[in-house]
């Protein structure tokens, strides 16, 4: 530090702070959110920490300073996180007759309450689904009140709650569903459902999940207003909401993990996790399954319309007995606050 100018000393001090925060974010996926709920927020912005460490590394490299070792080590340790955030190339393979496709889509009640100023959103979503023609379709925030006709699917598992406006999750399938159910999660507006599906001689257990929302607006300006507000109670409410959401997500994830332990069928887990791929929730649910984006995706894989940040909070996981042959994020299709995702799978021989 003695050979550094006063400016570089300040830069290195900031470098150390970012390094410490990055290490904490690395460890958090192994710690239950109930233990450190507010610290878990760091997992949401881990890509930003990686980017900052990259900038620090380049800064010291250009000056040939040994301080580059600090950020270099951090980036080396975090190399396994990069594929969760960005895929440099896809691994698409040619379609075969034995393949089948799975789509997951949070449709936001098919725009039932006109969040988007377009009365045709429901029909546009239906047209899109028909065009993509997935063999298995998992929908979060489903509502029959929107009157979107999905009768093309002969088999379905739909679980909804509510009186006037009934909402919930749905699984639609071209293959027979012979067993289905949902989890009664206490004090949660969201839900998890499942269906056992027969595809020829094979049987698949499909879970459709919608975990507790953090309820952060996709408008960055609104978040900034909360943080900068003179009335600090708004900022406190924001962090309280995040803390409580992480706790509920852990409760929901634990219920799912315990339930799937008793399942001997190959698993597919689809849905809106409302959390990042760097989180404890993600790590706990994914376990030994394949993240289809990591296997065959491309680019950032953004699934949520958040300004200036490519948030990936929707996932499709597939069991080891299935090969992931392609994965697509339809980021150009903006008829919900989420983007639809679809994978093409086949059973390994």
Residue pairs with C-beta under 8 A, 6 or more apart in sequence:
1 9
1 12
4 12
4 65
4 67
8 63
8 65
8 67
11 56
11 59
12 67
15 56
15 67
15 70
15 71
16 70
18 49
18 52
18 53
18 56
19 53
19 70
19 71
19 74
21 42
21 49
22 46
22 49
22 50
22 53
22 74
22 78
23 74
24 39
24 42
25 42
25 43
25 45
25 46
25 49
25 278
26 46
26 77
26 78
26 81
28 36
28 39
28 40
28 42
28 43
28 278
28 279
28 280
29 43
29 278
29 279
29 280
29 282
29 283
30 280
30 283
31 280
32 250
32 280
33 40
33 246
33 247
33 249
33 250
33 279
33 280
33 281
34 247
34 250
37 242
37 243
37 244
37 246
37 247
38 239
38 242
38 243
40 246
40 279
40 280
41 239
41 242
42 49
43 275
43 276
43 278
43 279
43 280
44 275
44 276
44 278
44 279
46 78
46 81
46 85
46 276
46 278
47 85
50 75
50 78
50 81
50 82
50 85
53 71
53 74
53 75
53 78
54 71
54 75
56 68
56 70
56 71
57 68
57 71
57 72
57 75
60 66
60 67
60 68
60 71
61 68
81 278
83 294
84 277
84 278
84 291
84 294
84 312
85 277
85 278
85 300
85 312
86 299
86 300
86 301
87 293
87 294
87 297
87 298
87 299
87 301
89 298
90 296
90 297
90 298
90 326
90 327
91 295
91 296
91 324
91 326
92 296
92 325
92 326
93 325
93 326
95 325
95 344
96 346
98 346
98 347
99 325
99 344
99 345
99 346
100 135
100 136
100 175
100 199
100 344
100 345
100 346
101 132
101 133
101 134
101 135
101 136
101 342
101 343
101 344
101 345
102 134
102 135
102 136
102 137
102 138
102 206
102 268
102 270
102 316
102 318
102 342
102 343
102 345
103 129
103 132
103 134
103 136
103 137
103 138
103 340
103 341
103 342
104 138
104 140
104 208
104 270
104 271
104 272
104 314
104 315
104 316
104 340
104 341
104 342
105 125
105 129
105 137
105 138
105 139
105 140
105 336
105 338
105 340
105 341
106 139
106 140
106 141
106 210
106 271
106 272
106 314
106 336
106 337
106 338
107 125
107 139
107 140
107 141
107 142
107 335
107 336
107 338
108 115
108 141
108 336
108 337
108 338
109 141
109 142
109 143
109 145
109 146
109 165
109 167
110 121
110 122
110 125
110 143
110 146
110 148
111 118
111 121
111 122
111 146
111 335
111 336
112 122
112 143
112 145
112 146
112 165
115 337
116 335
118 124
121 335
122 146
122 147
122 148
123 148
124 335
125 148
125 335
125 336
126 148
126 149
126 150
128 330
128 333
128 335
128 340
129 137
129 150
130 152
132 340
132 342
134 342
135 173
135 174
135 175
136 171
136 172
136 173
136 174
136 175
136 197
136 206
136 268
137 150
137 153
137 170
137 171
137 172
137 173
138 169
138 170
138 171
138 172
138 206
138 208
138 270
138 271
139 169
139 170
139 171
139 172
139 208
140 169
140 208
140 209
140 210
140 271
140 272
140 338
141 167
141 169
141 210
141 272
142 158
142 160
142 167
142 168
142 169
142 170
143 160
143 165
143 166
143 167
143 168
144 158
144 160
144 166
145 165
145 166
150 156
150 172
153 172
153 173
153 174
154 173
154 174
155 172
155 173
155 174
155 175
155 176
155 177
155 197
156 170
156 171
156 172
156 173
156 177
157 170
157 171
157 173
157 177
157 180
157 193
157 194
157 195
158 168
158 169
158 170
158 171
159 168
159 169
159 170
159 182
159 191
159 193
160 166
160 167
160 168
161 167
161 168
161 191
168 182
168 191
168 193
169 182
169 191
169 192
169 193
169 208
169 209
169 210
169 271
170 193
170 208
171 177
171 180
171 193
171 194
171 195
171 206
171 208
173 195
173 197
173 206
175 197
175 198
175 199
176 197
176 198
177 195
177 196
177 197
178 196
178 197
178 198
179 195
179 196
180 193
180 194
180 195
180 196
181 193
181 194
182 191
182 192
182 193
182 194
183 191
183 192
183 193
183 252
183 255
183 256
183 259
185 191
185 192
185 251
185 252
185 255
187 248
188 212
188 248
188 251
188 252
189 212
190 210
190 211
190 212
190 213
190 252
191 210
192 207
192 208
192 209
192 210
192 252
192 255
192 256
192 271
193 207
193 208
194 205
194 206
194 207
194 208
194 259
195 205
195 206
195 208
196 203
196 204
196 205
196 206
196 265
197 203
197 204
197 205
197 206
202 266
202 347
203 265
203 266
204 265
204 266
204 267
204 268
205 260
205 263
205 265
205 266
205 267
205 268
206 267
206 268
206 269
206 270
207 256
207 260
207 267
207 268
207 269
207 270
207 271
208 270
208 271
209 252
209 256
209 269
209 270
209 271
209 272
209 273
209 285
210 271
210 272
210 274
211 248
211 249
211 252
211 253
211 271
211 272
211 273
211 274
211 275
211 281
212 245
212 248
212 249
212 252
212 274
213 245
213 274
214 241
214 242
214 245
214 246
214 274
214 275
215 241
215 245
216 223
216 238
216 242
217 223
218 304
218 305
218 306
218 307
218 337
219 307
220 306
220 307
220 308
220 309
221 307
223 238
225 234
226 234
226 235
226 237
226 238
227 235
227 238
229 235
245 274
246 275
246 281
249 273
249 274
249 275
249 281
250 280
250 281
250 284
253 281
253 284
253 285
254 284
256 269
256 285
257 284
257 285
257 287
260 267
260 269
266 318
266 319
266 321
266 322
266 347
267 289
267 317
267 318
267 319
268 316
268 317
268 318
268 319
268 322
268 345
269 285
269 286
269 289
269 315
269 316
269 317
270 315
270 316
270 317
271 314
271 315
272 313
272 314
272 338
273 281
273 282
273 285
273 313
273 314
273 315
274 313
275 281
275 282
275 313
276 282
276 311
276 312
276 313
277 291
277 312
277 315
282 315
285 317
286 315
286 317
288 320
289 317
289 318
289 319
289 320
290 317
290 318
290 319
290 320
290 322
290 324
291 315
291 316
291 317
292 315
292 316
292 317
292 318
292 324
292 327
292 343
292 345
293 301
293 312
293 315
293 316
293 327
293 329
293 341
295 324
295 327
296 324
296 325
296 326
296 327
296 343
297 327
297 328
297 329
298 327
299 329
300 310
300 312
301 310
301 312
301 329
301 341
302 310
302 311
302 312
302 329
302 331
302 339
303 311
303 312
303 313
303 314
303 329
303 338
303 339
303 341
304 311
304 312
304 313
304 314
304 337
304 338
304 339
305 334
305 337
305 338
305 339
313 338
314 338
314 339
314 341
315 341
316 327
316 341
316 342
316 343
318 324
318 343
318 345
321 347
321 348
322 345
322 346
322 347
322 348
323 345
323 346
323 347
323 348
324 343
324 344
324 345
325 343
325 344
325 345
325 346
326 343
326 344
327 341
327 342
327 343
327 344
328 341
328 342
328 343
329 339
329 340
329 341
330 339
330 340
330 341
330 342
331 339
333 339
333 340
